[in-house]
Amino acid sequence: MSTTWDARAEVVVLGFGAAGACAAIEAAAGGADVLVVDRFSGGGTTAISGGVVYAGGGTRIQSAAGVGDSVEAMHAYLREEVGDAVSPETLRRFCATSADQLDWLRRQGVPFEGSLCPYKTSYPDNRYYLYFSGSENSGAFRRYAVPAPRGHRAKGPGTSGATLFAALAASARRHGARVLTQTTAERLIVERGRVTGVTCRTLARAPRRIRLAHRLLSRYAAKPGVYLPWLRGILHRQAERLERRHGRQLRIGAGRGVVIATGGFAANRAMLAEHAPDYRGGLVLGTPGDDGSGIRLGVAAGAATGLLDRVSAWRFLSPPSALLSGLLVDRAGARVIDESRYGAAVGEALITRHQGRGWLLVDAEILAEARRQLRRQALWFQRIQGYAQLAARVAGPTLESVAARAGIDPAGLRATVTAHHDRVRRRAADPTGRPAELSRELRPPFSLLDMSIRNRLNPCPMLPLGGLVVDERTGAVRRPDGSAIAGLYAAGRSAVGICSRSYVSGLSLADCVFSGRRAGAHLAATRRSGAHR
């Protein structure tokens, strides 16, 4: 018996963040009738992100900044970071098309600029829009590739994810995609082994005051709720009550396919506890919509999942950049990692090898310089984090005294500092790979800053990276046996992708563009050819 549809489209996209918008643009540009469905008002985690796209190989922005880069250098670096998250062929294709992807974003109206940040930071202030967003400068990676700055931040004040998303949303609408907001996908409709539509709950026919209240609640639950989890919980529960009370069922038919682009599962504590128990308790990087619902929809339709245990935990030491000259040590007083590495690498090292505990040893000169730098190197949220880092410290006139106050082995700390000073005097290479320009002798008095993962003054942001397994040529969702589920696609953090093994700033948004365009373009191509996949 055929399903009675309340609405129909050739392509239905679930989720209106970067991945969903890119899928909609490509499908609509290819002539498909596209309907985008979003639980809230669009934007997702993209809109509250830093708006950084990892791109290289010689982009126009890099060239304008006088930066030399090559596809080979980008690939050599990412090969070490990405590992086996995707096939070698997919990674090569991602790198080879990177500059073109950035040009495509610019054609959609996303603004970029080549003002190069001169210091290492987790995110540049409003003076700079191109920076080293990963671990490219670490000696551990210089062996493989010539480093180049590849963090392309969309030009906009503050965290510029909203700027990036606004351009993509406008482009999607210009291309003819329809957007249905305040509508939650609840179940995929499968007929004769093919996904043919989706059942939703929508506020589209609710009173205007209800839709306005829901929009405001969801906006503030996303941001500033990301910094205030208790506020997020209150606001999101109110929004859910409106959905339950005023939502009406809606059945949407998808003539060609459904794209799941609803984000990851950062806000789903049960999924985190099941798949990544060591990463519980951090600051959720995402919105309440990152609840794993899209992944669960795919699983209910027979999809396979992958790398759900991979979570990126961010323990940034900078800004201020002065702190990168300190020594990050564990409870035994031993070095943890190259302090200049990207914050996700630092967080993973602390969690997987040091029970989540770590302290940064600095001296009075570094401390004073760090305080000065916070005023000029940091945006407001980084300033708060930086002052929290400086507040979570113990001080002492000797290594032994400061170690005792922090609960660190004094002999181990003394041995680490002695060996470090010896290398600095001999100008020998740092064993962790830290660049020589960041290494210096530390002099008393000393301070130990608590960089532990579960630091209440400075909570650790966390982002799950796994998702539905997809065909890396088309974006079609796969079953556990490797076969494709007809009519079902996934993109962004709902799918396994480029950044699902290891994360550096901008790689998730770059993957959203790459995977979203892939799914949309394939659906447009199947429409033209009449093929059903």
C-alpha positions in Angstrom: 0.0 0.0 0.0 1.5 3.4 -1.0 2.1 6.0 1.7 0.0 9.2 1.8 2.4 12.1 1.9 1.7 15.5 3.5 4.7 17.0 1.5 7.0 15.7 -1.1 10.5 16.5 -2.6 13.0 14.7 -4.7 15.7 15.2 -2.0 15.0 15.7 1.7 17.9 16.9 3.8 17.6 16.4 7.6 19.6 19.1 9.4 20.4 22.6 8.2 24.0 23.2 9.3 27.1 23.3 7.0 26.7 19.7 5.8 23.0 20.0 5.2 23.3 23.4 3.5 26.1 22.1 1.2 24.1 19.0 0.3 21.0 21.2 -0.5 23.0 23.6 -2.6 24.6 20.9 -4.8 21.3 18.9 -5.2 19.4 22.1 -6.0 22.1 23.3 -8.4 21.8 20.0 -10.2 18.1 20.6 -10.8 16.6 18.6 -7.9 13.6 19.7 -5.9 15.1 20.0 -2.4 13.4 20.3 1.0 15.6 20.9 4.1 14.2 20.0 7.5 15.6 21.4 10.7 14.5 20.8 14.3 15.3 24.4 15.3 15.9 27.5 13.1 18.9 26.3 11.2 22.6 26.8 11.8 23.3 23.9 14.2 26.8 23.6 15.6 28.1 25.4 12.5 26.6 28.7 13.6 28.1 28.6 17.0 31.5 27.4 15.8 34.6 29.3 15.0 33.8 29.2 11.3 37.2 27.7 10.5 37.7 25.7 7.3 40.8 23.6 7.0 42.1 24.1 3.5 45.4 24.0 1.7 47.4 23.0 -1.3 47.8 26.6 -2.4 44.5 28.3 -1.8 43.9 31.9 -3.1 43.9 33.0 0.5 47.2 31.4 1.2 48.7 32.9 -1.9 47.4 36.4 -1.0 49.1 36.0 2.4 52.4 35.0 0.8 52.1 31.4 2.1 53.5 28.6 0.0 51.7 25.2 0.2 51.2 22.1 -1.9 48.7 19.3 -2.1 51.6 16.9 -1.4 52.5 18.7 1.9 48.9 18.9 3.0 48.4 15.2 2.3 51.6 14.2 4.0 50.5 16.0 7.2 46.9 14.9 7.2 47.9 11.3 6.5 49.4 11.2 9.9 46.5 12.9 11.6 43.6 11.2 9.7 45.0 7.7 9.8 42.6 5.1 8.6 39.4 7.0 9.2 38.9 7.2 5.5 40.6 5.4 2.6 43.8 6.7 1.1 42.0 7.5 -2.1 39.4 9.6 -0.3 42.1 11.5 1.7 44.0 12.2 -1.6 40.8 13.5 -3.2 40.0 15.7 -0.2 43.5 17.3 -0.4 43.5 17.6 -4.2 40.2 19.4 -4.2 40.8 21.5 -1.1 41.6 24.8 -2.8 38.6 24.3 -5.1 36.3 23.7 -2.1 37.4 27.0 -0.6 36.7 28.8 -4.0 33.3 27.1 -4.0 32.6 28.5 -0.5 33.6 31.9 -1.7 31.2 31.7 -4.6 28.4 30.9 -2.1 29.3 34.2 -0.4 31.5 33.0 2.5 34.1 35.7 3.1 37.7 34.8 3.7 40.8 36.9 4.1 44.6 36.2 4.2 45.7 38.2 7.3 48.2 35.8 8.8 48.3 35.2 12.6 52.0 35.6 13.7 51.7 33.5 16.9 50.4 30.0 17.8 46.9 30.1 19.1 43.8 27.9 19.3 41.8 30.5 17.6 42.9 34.0 16.3 41.5 37.3 17.4 39.7 39.6 15.1 42.9 40.9 13.5 43.7 37.5 11.8 41.9 35.1 9.6 44.6 32.6 8.5 46.6 30.6 11.0 48.3 27.3 11.9 45.1 25.5 13.2 46.7 22.1 13.8 50.1 20.6 14.8 51.8 21.3 11.5 54.8 23.1 13.2 55.6 20.3 15.6 58.8 18.5 15.0 56.8 15.2 15.1 55.2 16.3 11.8 57.9 18.4 10.2 59.6 15.1 9.4 56.8 14.3 7.0 55.8 17.6 5.5 56.7 21.3 5.1 54.3 23.1 7.5 51.8 25.7 6.2 48.9 27.6 7.9 45.7 26.0 6.7 43.1 27.3 9.1 40.9 29.6 7.0 38.6 31.5 9.3 35.5 33.1 7.8 35.8 36.8 8.1 33.5 38.0 10.8 33.6 39.4 14.3 34.0 37.0 17.3 33.5 33.3 16.5 32.5 33.5 12.8 30.6 30.3 12.3 27.4 32.4 12.1 28.9 34.3 9.2 29.8 31.1 7.4 26.4 29.6 7.9 24.4 32.7 6.9 26.2 32.7 3.6 25.5 29.0 3.0 21.8 29.3 4.1 21.3 32.2 1.7 22.9 30.3 -1.1 20.7 27.3 -0.5 17.6 29.4 -0.8 18.9 31.2 -3.8 19.4 27.8 -5.5 15.7 27.0 -4.8 15.9 24.7 -1.8 12.9 25.0 0.5 13.6 25.1 4.3 11.1 23.8 6.9 12.3 24.8 10.4 11.0 23.7 13.8 10.4 20.2 12.4 11.9 17.1 14.0 12.6 13.9 12.0 11.3 11.0 14.0 11.4 7.9 11.7 12.6 7.0 8.3 10.0 5.4 6.1 11.4 2.3 4.3 9.4 0.6 1.5 10.7 -2.5 -0.2 14.2 -1.9 1.1 14.4 1.7 0.0 14.1 4.9 2.1 11.2 6.8 0.6 10.5 9.4 3.2 10.5 10.5 6.8 7.9 11.0 9.5 8.3 14.3 11.4 6.8 16.3 14.2 6.4 20.0 13.2 5.4 23.3 14.8 4.7 24.7 11.4 0.9 25.0 12.2 1.4 26.0 15.9 0.4 29.5 17.0 2.8 32.2 16.3 3.6 32.9 19.9 4.5 29.2 20.4 6.9 29.2 17.4 8.5 32.4 18.6 9.0 31.0 22.1 10.5 27.8 20.7 12.8 29.8 18.4 14.1 31.9 21.3 14.5 29.0 23.7 16.5 27.0 21.1 18.7 30.0 20.2 19.8 30.6 23.7 20.1 26.9 24.6 22.6 26.7 21.7 24.6 29.8 22.7 25.3 31.0 25.4 24.0 27.6 26.6 27.3 26.0 25.3 29.1 27.9 28.1 26.4 27.5 30.7 25.2 23.8 30.7 22.7 24.4 33.5 21.0 27.1 31.5 21.1 25.0 28.3 19.3 22.2 30.2 16.5 24.5 31.5 15.9 26.1 28.1 16.0 22.9 26.1 13.5 21.2 28.4 11.1 24.1 27.8 11.6 23.8 24.1 10.9 20.0 24.2 7.7 20.7 26.1 6.5 22.9 23.3 7.4 20.3 20.7 5.4 17.6 22.6 2.4 19.7 23.2 2.0 21.6 20.0 3.8 19.5 17.4 1.8 17.8 14.7 2.8 14.8 12.6 4.0 15.4 9.1 5.0 12.7 6.5 7.4 13.9 3.8 8.1 11.8 0.7 11.6 11.7 -0.8 11.5 10.7 -4.4 15.3 10.3 -4.8 16.8 10.2 -1.3 17.2 11.4 2.3 20.4 13.0 3.5 21.1 12.7 7.3 23.1 15.8 8.3 21.8 16.3 11.9 25.2 16.4 13.6 26.8 14.1 16.2 25.9 13.0 19.7 27.8 15.3 22.0 24.5 16.1 23.9 23.6 12.4 24.4 25.0 11.3 27.7 23.8 7.7 27.3 25.6 7.3 23.9 28.8 8.9 25.3 28.6 6.6 28.3 28.2 3.5 26.0 30.8 4.3 23.4 33.3 6.6 25.1 33.0 6.4 28.8 36.4 8.0 29.5 35.2 11.2 27.9 32.2 11.9 30.0 32.0 15.1 32.1 33.4 17.6 29.6 31.9 20.7 28.1 29.5 19.8 25.3 30.7 21.2 21.9 27.5 21.4 20.0 23.8 22.2 20.4 21.0 20.2 22.1 20.3 19.0 18.5 23.6 17.0 18.6 21.7 14.2 20.4 22.6 11.4 18.0 19.1 11.3 16.6 20.2 11.2 13.0 22.6 8.4 13.7 19.9 6.4 15.5 17.5 7.0 12.5 20.2 5.4 10.3 20.7 2.5 12.6 17.0 1.8 12.8 17.0 1.6 9.0 19.9 -1.0 9.1 22.9 1.2 8.9 26.4 0.4 10.2 28.3 2.8 12.5 32.0 3.4 12.9 34.4 5.2 15.3 31.8 6.1 17.8 34.5 5.7 20.5 36.5 8.5 19.0 36.0 11.8 20.8 38.0 15.0 20.5 38.8 16.5 23.9 40.3 20.0 23.7 42.9 21.0 26.3 44.3 24.2 24.7 47.4 25.8 26.3 47.2 29.0 24.2 46.3 31.7 24.0 48.3 33.2 25.7 51.1 31.9 23.5 53.7 32.4 26.3 52.4 29.3 28.0 53.7 27.2 25.1 57.2 27.6 26.6 56.1 25.8 29.8 56.5 22.1 30.5 53.3 20.0 30.6 53.9 17.2 33.2 52.0 14.3 34.7 51.7 13.2 38.3 55.2 11.5 38.1 56.7 14.8 36.9 57.3 13.5 33.3 56.6 15.4 30.1 53.2 14.6 28.5 53.5 15.9 24.9 54.9 18.7 22.8 53.2 21.7 24.3 52.7 23.4 20.9 50.5 20.5 19.7 46.9 21.1 18.8 44.6 21.0 21.9 42.9 17.8 20.8 46.2 16.0 20.8 47.0 17.3 24.2 43.6 16.2 25.5 43.9 12.7 24.1 47.4 12.3 25.6 46.1 13.3 29.0 43.1 11.0 28.9 44.6 7.9 27.3 48.1 7.9 28.9 47.9 10.1 32.1 44.6 9.4 33.7 43.3 12.8 32.6 45.8 14.7 34.9 48.4 17.2 33.9 50.0 20.4 35.1 51.9 23.1 33.2 55.1 24.2 34.8 55.9 27.9 34.2 58.0 30.6 35.9 57.3 34.2 36.9 58.5 35.6 33.5 56.2 33.3 31.5 53.3 34.1 33.9 53.7 37.8 33.5 54.0 37.6 29.8 50.9 35.4 29.6 48.8 37.9 31.6 49.9 40.7 29.2 49.1 38.6 26.1 45.6 37.7 27.3 44.6 41.4 26.7 45.7 41.4 23.1 45.7 37.8 21.8 42.4 36.5 23.1 38.7 36.9 22.3 36.4 37.3 25.3 35.7 33.6 25.8 39.4 32.8 25.5 40.2 35.5 28.0 37.8 33.8 30.5 39.5 30.4 29.8 43.0 32.0 30.1 42.3 33.6 33.4 40.7 30.4 34.7 44.0 28.6 33.7 46.1 31.1 35.6 43.8 30.9 38.6 44.0 27.1 38.8 47.6 27.1 39.9 49.9 26.6 42.8 53.2 28.5 43.3 56.4 27.9 45.2 60.0 29.1 45.4 61.5 25.7 44.4 60.5 22.8 42.2 60.2 20.6 45.3 57.8 22.9 47.1 55.5 23.6 44.1 55.5 19.8 43.3 54.4 19.0 46.8 51.6 21.5 46.7 50.3 20.0 43.4 50.7 16.4 44.4 53.4 15.7 41.8 56.5 13.6 42.4 59.3 16.1 43.3 62.2 13.9 42.2 60.5 13.2 38.8 59.8 16.9 38.2 63.4 17.8 39.1 64.7 15.2 36.7 62.5 16.5 33.9 63.5 20.1 34.4 67.2 19.2 34.7 67.1 17.3 31.4 65.2 20.1 29.7 67.7 22.7 30.8 70.6 20.6 29.6 69.0 20.3 26.2 68.3 24.0 26.0 72.0 24.8 26.8 73.2 22.3 24.2 70.6 23.4 21.7 69.6 19.8 21.4 66.3 18.7 19.9 63.3 18.4 22.2 62.3 14.7 22.6 58.6 15.6 22.2 59.2 17.5 19.0 58.5 21.0 20.4 60.0 23.7 18.1 63.3 25.0 19.4 62.0 28.6 19.5 59.6 27.7 22.2 62.1 26.0 24.5 63.8 28.1 27.3 65.1 27.6 30.8 62.7 28.1 33.7 63.8 30.0 36.8 62.3 30.2 40.3 59.8 31.0 41.6 57.6 28.4 39.8 53.9 27.8 39.2 52.0 24.7 38.2 48.8 25.4 36.3 46.2 22.6 36.5 45.4 21.5 33.0 43.6 18.3 34.0 40.6 17.2 32.0 38.1 17.5 34.8 39.0 21.0 36.0 35.9 22.7 37.2 37.4 26.2 36.7 38.4 25.3 33.1 36.2 22.5 31.8 37.4 20.5 28.8 35.3 20.8 25.6 34.5 17.5 23.9 33.3 16.5 20.4 32.3 13.0 19.2 33.7 12.2 15.8 32.2 8.9 14.6 28.9 8.2 12.9 27.2 6.3 10.1 29.4 4.4 7.7 29.1 5.7 4.2 30.3 4.9 0.7 33.2 7.4 0.3 32.4 8.0 -3.4 28.7 8.8 -3.0 27.9 9.4 0.6 25.3 6.6 0.6 24.8 4.9 4.0 26.1 1.4 4.2 24.8 -1.7 6.1 27.2 -3.8 8.2 27.7 -6.1 5.2 28.9 -3.2 3.1 25.9 -2.8 0.8 24.3 0.6 0.4 20.8 1.4 1.8 18.9 2.7 -1.2 17.8 6.3 -0.8 19.8 7.1 2.3 22.8 9.3 2.6 24.7 10.9 5.5 27.2 13.8 5.8 29.0 15.9 8.4 29.2 14.6 12.0 26.4 12.2 11.3 28.8 10.2 9.2 32.3 8.8 9.5 34.5 11.3 7.7 37.9 12.9 7.3 38.2 14.0 11.0 36.7 10.9 12.6 40.1 9.6 13.8 41.8 12.8 14.8 40.7 16.4 14.9 42.4 19.8 14.2 40.6 23.1 13.9 38.7 23.5 10.7 38.8 19.8 9.7 35.2 19.1 10.7 33.7 22.1 8.8 35.9 21.2 5.8 34.5 17.6 6.0 31.0 19.0 6.2 31.6 20.9 2.9 33.3 17.9 1.3 30.8 15.2 2.4 27.7 17.4 2.1 28.6 18.4 -1.5 29.3 14.8 -2.3 25.9 13.6 -1.2 24.1 16.4 -2.9 26.0 16.1 -6.1 25.4 12.3 -6.3 21.7 12.7 -5.7 21.6 15.4 -8.5 23.5 13.0 -10.8 21.1 10.1 -10.1 18.2 12.4 -10.8 19.6 13.3 -14.2 20.5 9.7 -15.1 17.3 8.2 -13.6 19.4 5.8 -11.5 18.1 4.6 -8.2 20.9 3.9 -5.6 
